[in-house]
């Protein structure tokens, strides 16, 4: 890895960490950056996961005071998050690289569309999942979360948006509470996937260390200055990058 690649990956990590702290979508920048510097697709996905997971976890404390979810709901969601994250990670490692490159543009398209339309799913009815949820609602949310977690373990791009959509679907509307729970579930999904990737030696550590450093810087400043930034501009940039990367990988794969 030459000096130009180090600088490029560091700033990709900074931008990815900042985007995740402010609006989500950091994988649209960090993952392609790894591919462009010569990292094979599956190790690039694993390396991207650990880099942005560290950055997101470091900046996730901002919503800690808004996490007010009873154990009867939190425990099933965490169990399914861990189970799905492990399953998705193993699916990724069992997928041939050429197959992953065929699937990748569809995953990026789905993540981009979820980013575009996910905010609409976060609006609507009064929150009912936090304290008075029925057993059926909890089971439904857990099954939904299992699917989200498998997706997140396999390809982390847009998983935060998917989780927000799931929380909206089960009745949550307080965006701060949703972001708090989303951060916990995302940390669990990607954290357990990272353990699998580390044990299976799927991570390119020199690139990972550089991107982790950048993601920590980006996550820190992104979390502190999020309220001062024009959110519409940031979302527009994420959508533009996501659409561009989706088009690029469709052309490359087909």
N, C-alpha and C positions, 0 to 999 in steps of 0.2 A: 504494500500500500504506500503510494508516494505522497509527497506533501500536499499536492493539489487535491488528492482524494480525501486526505485528512481534513483540510479546510472545508471542502464541499460537504462532507458528511457531518461535520460539526455544525455548520450553519443549517443543514437540513434537519438536524436534531433540534436546534434552537427553534426553527420555524414550526416543526412538528409538535414540540412540547408546548409552544405558545398557542398554537391553534387548538390543541386538546384542552388547554386550560381555559380558553376563551369561548370556543364554539364547537370543538370537536373536529374530526377530519384530519388529524395529524398524519395518519397512515398514508393519505393521498400524496404526501410530500416525502415522508421518510422511506417508505417501501420502494417507490421507483428510484429514489436516490441510490439505494443499495444495489438495485439491478443495474443502474447506469455505471456504477463503479466496478462491475464485474462479478458481484456475488450471485451465485446461482439462485433460482427462484425460491425453492423451499428453504434453504438457509437464510435467504434474505427475509422471508416472512418471519422465521423464528427470531432472527436478529432484530428486526423491526419491533417485534412483540416485546422483547425484553427491554429495549431502549426506551420505548414510549411508555411501557408499564412503570418503569422506575420514575420517569418524569411525571406521569399522571398521579402516581401514588404520592410523590413528594408534594404536589400542589393540591391534593384532594382534601386537605384539612379545612379549607375555607367553609365547607358546608357541614362540618361536623356537628355544630350546634343545632342543625335542622333535622338531624337523624332521629326521628321519633317513631320507631316501628316496633311493635311488640314481638317478643320472641316466637310466638306461635306462627308468625308470618315470616320473620327473618330467618329462622332456622331452616324451614323447607326450601326457601329461595337460595340460601347459601349452599345447602346440600346439593340441589340440582345444578347450581352454578359450578361447583367443584366437579361433579360427575360429568356434566356436559363439556367443561373445559378440557378435562383429561381425554374424553372421547374425541373431541375435535382435534386436539394436538396429535393423538396417535393416528387419526385419519390423514392428517397432513403428511406425517412422516411416512405413511404407507402409500401415498399417492405418487406415481411417477411424475418426474418434472414436466414432461411434455403434456401429460394430462392436466396438471395444475395450471399450466400456461393456457390451456384451452378453457378451463373453468374460470381463471382469474378475471378476464374482462367482464364476465357475467356477474361475478361477485362485486367488482368495482361499480358496475352499473347499478346493481341493487343497493349498494351502500350509498351511492350518490343520490339516487331517487329517494331513499329514506332520509337522507340529510335535507333534501329539498322539501319533502312533504311531511317529515316527522313532526315538525312544530305544530301542524294542524291536528295531529293525533294527541297532542299534549293539552288540548283545550276541551272544554265541554262540561261534564257533569261534576257534581260535588264529590270530593274524595271520600270513598267508603272502604278502601282496602286497609287503612292503617289500623283501625281499632275494632270495627264491627263487622269485619269480613266473615262470611259464612265459610264452612268447611269446603263447600263446593268451589267457592271463589278462590280459596287458598290452593286447592288442588289444581284448578285451572291455571292460576298464575304460575304454579311450580312447573307444570307441564310446558307452558309457554316459555318459561325461563330455561328449561332444559334445552329446548330448541335454540334459543338465543345463545346459550353457552356453548353448544356444539359449533355453531357458526363462529362464535368468538374465538374458540380454541383453534379452529381451522384457519380462519382469516379474520384478524382483529379489526379490519377497517370498517367503521360505521357501527361497531357493536354498541357504543353508547347511545346512538340514535335508536337502534333496535330495542334496547332496554327501556328507553323513555317511552317508546311506542307501547311496549308491553305494560308498563306501569299505568299509562293512560288508559289502556284497554281494560284494566282491572279496577279503574275508578279513581286514580290519583290525579289531582289537578294542581296542587301546590308545587310549582316548578322547583323551588328551593329544596323541598323535601324529596322530590323526585330525583334531583341531581345528587342529593346526599346518598340516597339508596342506590342510585345508578353507579356512583363512585365505588361503593362497597361491593356491589355485585361484579362490576368490571374488574376491580382489583382481584377478586376471588377467581374469576374466569381466567384472566390473563396470567395471574400469579401461578396457578396450578399448571397452566400450559407452559410457562417458563420453566418450571421444575422438570417437566417432561423433556423439553428441548435441551436443557442443561445436561440431564442424565443421558440423553441419547446423542450428545455432542453435535447438535444441529446448529449451534451458534458460532458465527465467525467473531471471535472475541476482540481482535484489534478494532474492527469496525464497530462492534457493539460498545466498546469503552468510549470511543470518540463520540458516538451518537448519544450515549447516556449522559456524557458531560454536557453536550449541547441541549438535550431534552431537559436536564435539570435547570440550566440557565433559562431556557425558554419557558418552562413551566413556572418557575419562580416569578419572573417578570410578567408573564401572562396572567397569573393569578392576581398579582398586585395591581396591575394596570387595566384589568378587564373592563372595569366600569368607565374608564376614561376613553376607551376606544369605540369608534362607531361600529356597533355590532352588525349592521346591515352590510358594511364594507367587508368585514371579516367573513361573514357568511357567504357573500358574493364571491370572495376570493377562493374559499374552500370549494364552492360549487364549480367555479371555473376550472380549478385544478383537477377536481374529481372528474369532470366531463372530459377534460383534455387527456387525462391519463386513461380513462375508459376507452376513448377513441383510439389512442395510441396502442393499447394492448389488444383491441379488436383487430386492428390492422396487422399487428405483429403475429397474432395467433391464427388469423384466418386469411 
